Amino acid sequence: MLESYPIYILDNDQIVFPPEKNDIGHCEFWEETVHKIVAELFHVPARKLINLPYCQRRARIYRNKVYYGETFNRNLLIKIKKAVGEKLEFAYDEHETRLEYDVLMFKRIIGPCQ
């Protein structure tokens, strides 16, 4: 039975999740996969992003809910549903909020032109 799985919502609204919808932690998923995608997207060395797992929007899907710590947005929910192929609804979870420090460091790394 599927427990839960992490997703990241990148700054370009790309939805990234484990291909098999594996129940892994956000940090592990970030370190294994997501930081490389973000580095390529923003043209920065991946090594500079590996320790910033809270710099992008993230959520966890469990059963029919997207546990999300940011402002809900109907269009975002539609994108997530389409990406993962499931019927879902939002549920607020403060734990899924980005960390201000990680966001600040990310902005410093990508620079003002991004």
N, C-alpha and C positions, 0 to 999 in steps of 0.2 A: 504494500500500500504506500502510495506517495505521501511522504511527510510534508516537506516544504522545500522551497528552493529560492535562492537569491536572484534578484535581477538588478541591473544597473540601468539607469536612464541617463545616457550621456548628454552633453551639452548640445549636441545636434539632434536630440530626441531619438537616437538609436537605442533600441532595447537590447541588452545583452544578458543572456542567461545560459546556464550550463546546457549543452546539447541534449543530454539525457535527463535534464531537470533533476540533477543530483542534489541531495540534501547536504550541502556544504555551507560553511560559514562565508560571510561576505569577504572577510580578510583573505582567506584561503583562495577564494575565487578571484579576487582582485590580484593577488600575487601571482597566481598561475596564468591568468588569461587577460583580465580586463585592463590592467595598467598598460599592457603592450598595445591594445587597441586605441586607448586614449593617447598614448605617446605618438602613435602613427597619425592619428587624427589632428593633433596639434603640432606635429613636427618637432618633437623634443625627444631627448634620449629617455628610453624606458626606465633606466636606472634611477632617474630623478623622480619618478612617480611611484615607485614600488612601495614606499612607506606612507602613501596618502590614500588609503582605502575609503576615506570619508569625504573626498573632495568632489565627488559626483553624486547626483541623486541616486537613491537606492531604495529597494523595497524587498519584501519577502512575500512570496505567494504561498498560501496555506489554504488548502481546500478551495473555496470559491472567493477568497478575499486577497486583495493586494494590501498588505500592511505597509503603510507609507507615512513618512514623518514630515512631509511638506504640504503645501496647499494643494488640495484636490482640484483636479481639472478634468472635465469631461472628455476633452480631446485627447489628453494623455491616457486616460483609461481606455479609450477606443484603440489607441496605438498599442498599448500593452496587450489588450485582448487579442488583437490581430496578430501580434508577434508571437505570443505563446499558444494561441489557438484554444483559448479557454473562455468560458463565461465567468466574468469576475465583477466584483464590486470593491470599492475602496473601504479601508478601515484605518483609522489613525493609529499610529504607533510611534511615539516619541523616539524610541530606540533607533528608528530608521532615518533620523534627521542627519543631515551633513554636519560635520564639525567645522566650526568657524576657522580654526587654525589650519585645517587641511585645505579649506577653500582658499584662504589667504595665501598659503604656500603654493598652491596650484597656480593661482593668478600671477604670483611672482615668477614662477617657472615659465609659464607660457608667454609672459610679457604683455605689454599694453596694446600691441597691434592685433591680438587675437580676438 
